[in-house]
Amino acid sequence: MDIQHSTDETLDADVIIVGGGVTGCAMATALADGKRKILILEARTGHKPRFAGELLHPTGTQVLDDLGFLPTLRKHGGVDVDGFAVVKSPTIPVTRLPYGEIERQRPTGFAMEHRDLVNGMREWTEKQPGVRFLFNEKVEEVMRNAQGRVCGVRTAQKVLRANLVLGCDGRHSKIRPLLGLSEEARLLSFSVAMRFPDGAKHLPCPTFGHIFLGAWGPMLIYPIGGHNGSRDARGCFDVTRELSGGPKGASELIRREYAPHLPPPLAKALLESLDREPPQIAANEAIRTAKAVLPGAAIVGDAGGCAHPLTAAGMTVCFTDAQRIGKLLASAGNFSNAAQVDAALRRYEIERYRFVRVRELLADALYEVFRGAEPGTRAIREGIFRYWEGSKTARARSMALLSGANSNPGVFLREYLTVVGNSTTAVIAGETGPVRGESATMRERLDSFVGLGQKSWEKARMVLRDVRQELARASA
């Protein structure tokens, strides 16, 4: 639909934000200056309980603090998170990765139940001057003017015009294809999620997010706070994409294949949760985009792509995207200067992908290492534990990459190759056999060496691919 408008009086808003979830709320708050008219369109009429982003690294937590959300979110039950802990088995000491070891970064992340997070963020966003929500407004078409610039949207109920349109509607974004932006998507696995009432006390480190190994896929369990003094926990169990039987089948699988790999108190809490209510199931996808902006429009957060949730990077990307756009457009007034707005959006695209690509590489690498059973990935798993347990500096470097404090792909590659060096030592020591505690045979050691070489070359190629693409983007 081609519609032209020539004056601000014809506009319904200065900016239309598609999506009223956590990203849309952060985006609106980052842009609110008391003068701009900001319209948030949400396709749903309410917020049904569902499993989505809940765990936030310090980088994203700092954005929430900068935008004023944290006091309200704490009232809604959110809690600080001190880092990650990785558990190879219930009989082996926990490997702690504290946020506090990272220099010049906030020492805590944040976590809370997703529904409470959305409600709290909407409560704060509604208080921002010039911001208005419209619910039950599903966007069906993107409008462009005679020059091809995005100038508004059409919903089932109305036509809405604005100087700027921002897509904040999640990984299955409807606005992304309407804008003509493509993606590459892969289904990796499923997450089976459940809540453990007052379950955080059963975690080895009650204020840390935990990754438990030993089952087919990693188990991510972390505190999410609660109400009336409750310290609930969330469990997310990575299961095969061939999962069948719906919630009942997932529940049976978790009981049989996953609970035995947890410490007894936590396993008991898991079984009690499964007895109480069926688990929620969410697809784990890797969605990669190469372009996030057009004249007059941009996609933000998960609408611009996502990785496996094991690294909990999703919301940090969403909130840093929103803050980045807010800062780049701070002097753009009501966005009527198209050249100024489009220049800011092009800068946003360059900066966003520099930040996002390392998150994607790290998610891919850690998920492969923590889930894989072949000799190469088994060797790297032993190497990464050797690395983390060797020094505070090693842990801090890894956590800086994980949390978003460092987004240099060269640093990622250096760290990966350092882990490979530790892995080689583990292979030589015979510590990478298929059965824990048993020495590897010469054949298994040879397979591990071959696998290490293949994985090293594979990750180097991925880093070089991303570096070339981002250099080309910056020079375009």
N, C-alpha and C positions, 0 to 999 in steps of 0.2 A: 504494500500500500504506500503510495507516494503522497505525502501531505506536506505542504509548505506552511511555515508561519514566519512572520516578519517582526513581531513585537513581543515583548515580555508579557503583555497583557493577555496574549492568547495561550500562555503556558498554564498548565495545571500545577506544575512544580518546577523548581530549578533542577532537581535531580530526582529520578525515580529509581528506587532500589527494589529489585525483584528478589523476594525472600525475606521473611521476617524471623528467621532463626538467629543463632548466635552470630553468624557472620554479618547478616543484615543489620542487626542491632549495633555491632561494633562499627560497621561502616557508617551508619547514620550518625552515631555519636561522634565519630572522628571528623565528620563534615559539618556538624551543627555549629554555627557561629552566631546564632541569634538573629540572623538576617535571611539566611537561605530557607527556601521552602523545600522540605524533604518529605517525599512520599514513599512509604514502605508498603509494597504489595505482598500479601501472604495468601497462598492458594488455599490453605486450610482455614477452617473456622475456629479451631481450637488446637490444643497440643496434646495428641494422644501419647500415652507412655510408649516409648520405644528406645532401643539401645542405640546410642550414638556417642559422639565425643564427650568425654568427661575428665580426662587427665591432661594436665597442661604443664609444660615445662616453664622454667623461670622467665625465658624470653617472652613468651606469650602472656604469662602472669603479669609481667611488668607493663605490658600494653594495657591489660585490664585495669591495672592500678592507675596508669597515666590517664585513662579515659574516665576514671571515677567509678568503675563498676564494683570494685572489691568490697567496700562496706556493705552494699546491698546484698551481694552474693554471700557474704559471711552470715548475714541474717537469715538467708535461705538455707543455711546448713553446710556451706563449703568449708573445706579444711586445707591447711598447708600440707605440702608433700616435700620431704627432705631429700629425695633422690630415688635411685633404683637399687634393688637387690636382686641378684641372680642366684638361683638355687639349682645346682646340678642334680642333687638327690637329697631326700630327707636326712641321710646319714652323713652328708658332707657339709662343712661350714659354709655359711652364706658369704657371697662376695658382694660387698657393699660399694656402691658408686654414688657418693654424696654430691649433691649440687654445690655444697659449701666449699668443695675443693677447687672449683673453677674460679679463677681470679677475675675480679672486677665484674661479677655478675650477681644478681639477686640470689640469695642462698636457698630459696624455696620455690617450688612449683605450687600448683593448686589443683584440687579435684572436687567434684560434686556430681550428684545424680543429674542426668541430662535434662530431665523435665524441670527440675528446680533451677538449673542453670539458665534455661530458656526463659522461664518465668521471671527470674531475677533480672536478667538482662533487659527484658521487655519493660519491666517496671522502671528501670533507670532510664532507658531510652525514651520512654513516653514523657519523661520530665524535661527532656532537652527542648529548647525553644525552636519552633519551626518544624518539628517532626510530627508526622501523622501516620498512623497505621490504617490500612484498609485490608480487612480479612475477606476470605472467600473470593479473591480476585486472581484467577488463574490467567496468566498471560498466554495469549493464543497467537499473537503476531507482533513482530517488531516493525515499527514504521520508519521510513527513511524519506528525506526530502528529495528535491529534484537533483541535488548534487550527490546523493547516495549516503549522506550522513544520517546516522541514527538520530531520530528526533522524538521518539515516544513509543508507546506500546498500545496494543488493543487487547482488552480482556473480553470475556463473554458479556460483560455488562456495559463497558464503556471504552471510549478512546481517551487516552491520557498522553499529554505532550510535555516534554521537558528538554532542557539543554543537554542533559547527560543521563544515560541509562547504565546502571551497574547491576550485573547478575551475581547475586549472592545466594543462589538457591541449591547449593550442595552438589555432590558428585554426580547425581543423576539429573543434572541441570536441564531444565526445559529451555531456558534462554540461550544456552550455548549453541544448540543446533539452529535455533531461530536466527542467531547472529551469523550463522554459517561457519562457525569455528569447529574444527574437527578434533577428534581424540583417538588415541589407541587405548583399548581397554582389555584387560586380562582378568579373568576370575581366578584367584589364587586358592581360596579356601573359604570356609565359613567360620564365623565366631559364634559360639554358643555362650550366651551371657545370662548371668543370674545375680541376684543381690543376696548378700549374707547379712541379715540383721545383726548389728553389733558384732560383726565378724572381724573388724580390724584388729581386735585384741589377739586374735589367733595367728596373725602374721608374724614371722620371725622378727621383722622390724616394723612395728605398727604404723609408723609415719612414712614408710617408703612404698613405692610401687614395686611389685615383685614379678619376676619371670621365673617360673618353675619349669624345669626340663624333665625329660624322661618318657613322656608320652609321644604319640605320633606328631603332635604339634605343640608349640610352647603354650603355657598357661600364664596369662597376665592377670594378676590379682592386686588390687590397690584400694586404699581407703577412699570413701566418697562422702564421709561425714554423715549427716542425718539431722533429725529433729529431736528435741527434748533430751539432749545429752547422748543420743545414740551415736556410735562410731561404726557405721556400716561399712561393708567392703563390697566391691564388685569383682566378680570372676568372669574372665573372657577366655574361652577355651578354643584354641585353633584346631579345627577338624577338617577332614578331607572334603573336597568339593563334590565328592560322590555321596555325601551324606544323604540318607533317605529316611523316610518315616516321620518327618516333621518333628515337632517338639518332643513327642514320645520317643521316637527313634534316637534323637539327640540326647535325651535324658538317659536312656539305657546305655548309650555309648560312653557318656561321661562317667556314669557309675562304674562301668566295667573297665574302661581303658585309662581313665585319667585320675580318678580319686585315689587309686593305690600309690600314685607318685607324689602325693601331698603329705605334709606332716599330719599325724593322726588327728589333732584338734581341728585343723582346717578341713581335712577330709570329712570329718563328722559334720561340720557346719555346712559343707557342700551338699552332703546327702540330705540333711534336714531342709535345705533350701529347695532341693529337687522334690522332696515330699510335699512341700508347702504349695508350690506353684510351678507350672511349666516354664522352661527357659525361653528366652528370646533368641532368635537366630538372625544374623546379619551377614551378608556377603562381604568377603574381603577381596577388594579389587585393586589392581594397579591401573590407574587412569593417567595417561600422559598426554599433555597438550603441547603444541609448539607455538601457539599464538594466543594472547589473552586480551588484545585490544583491537578496536576498530574506531574510525572517526565517530566520536560521540558516545562510545560505549566501551565497557571492559567487564571481564568476569573476574571474580574475587574468591579466594579461598578454595574449597573443594570443587567449586564449579570450574576451576582452572586445573584440576587434576588431584590425585591422591595416591598414597602408597599403602602398603600393609600397615594396619594399626599397631603392630608390635612396638614400634618406636614412639608411639603417642605423639607424633609430630603434627597431626592434622589441624588441631585447633591453633597451635602456635603459628602455622602458616596462615590460617584464616585471619587471625588477629593482626599479625605483622603486615599482611596485605592491606588490611583496612587502615591501619595507622600510616602505612607508606603513602597510600592514595591521599589520605587526609592532609599529610604534610606537603605533598607535591602540589595539591590544589588549594593550599591555605590562602594564597594571594589571588585566587581566580574569581573572587566575587560570586556572582550568580551563574557563572559558567557560560555567559553569553559570548565571550571571546573564544571562538572555536579554535583558532590557531594556538592560543595559550593552553586550552584544555587538552588538545590533542598532543601537544608537545609534552605535557605532564604525564599523559597516559603512556606515551612511548617510553618515557623514563621509568615509569612504574613497571612496564613489561620487562625491561632490561634488568632492573634491580630484583624483581620478584623471582625470575628464573635463576638468577645467580644464587639466590637463597634456597629455592626449592630443589634444584638439581642435586645438591649434596644430601638433602633429606631423602630424596628418592633412592640415591645410591646406597645410603646407609640402611634404609629400610630393606632394600633388596638383599644386601649383604648379610645383615643380622638374621633376617628370616631364614635365609638359605643355611646359615651356619647353625642356628638353633634347632632347625627342623631336620636338616639333611642327615643321612645315614651313610653316604658313600665315604670312602677313605679320605678324600681331599677335604671335605667339609668337616669330617670328624677331627682331622688333624688341626684345622683352623680353630675349631671350638676349643681344643686343648690349648692352643697357642694364645687365644684371646684371654683365657683364664690366667695363664702364666703371665701375660702382659699386665692385666689388671691387678693381679696380686703382687706384682713386682714393685710397684711404686705409686705414690700419690700423683706424680706427674703424669704417668700413663693413664690413670683413671680420669684425671682432669681433662686430658686431651680428648679422650673418647667422649666424655660427657659434654664437652664444649661443642663437639660435632653433633651429638644427639640432641642437645637442647636448643641449638640454633645460635649459640654464642659465636661459633665459627662456621663460615659457609664457603671455605676455600676448597675446591676440589683437589688441588694439589696436596693439601694437608690430609684429606681423606685418603688419597693414594699412599702417601707416606706412612700413615698410621696402618693402613691395610698391609703394606709390605713389611712393616715392623712386626705385625702379628704373624705374618707368614714366617719370618725369621724365628720367632718363638715356637711356631708350629714345627719347624724343621728340627729344633732341639727336642721337642716332645716326640717326634717320630724316631729320632736317633735313640732316645731313651726307651723306646718301645711302649709309650704311654697311650697309643692311639688304636689299640685293639678293639674289635667290635663288642667285646664284653668288658665292662668296666672292671678294672683291677687285674685283668689278665694281660700279660705282655703280648705285643703284636708279633706275628711271625715275620720272617724275612719277606715273604710274598706280600703280606699286608703293609709292611713298611715301604716296599717298592711302589705299591699302589698309592700309598699316601703321598710319596714324593711326586709321582706323576700328577696326582690330583692337585697338589699344591701349585705346581707349575701351571696347570690349566686354569685354575681359579685366579692366579695372579695375573696371567695374561688377559683373561676375560675382564677382570675389573679395570685393568689399565686401559683396555680398549673402550670401556664404557666412560671412563673419565675423559679420555681424549676426545671421544664423540661429543660429550657435553661441553667441553671447553671450546671445541671448534664451533659448535652451534651458537654458543653465547658470544664468542668473539665476533661471529658473523652478524649476530643480532645487534651488537653494540655499534658496529661499523656501518650498518645499513642506513 
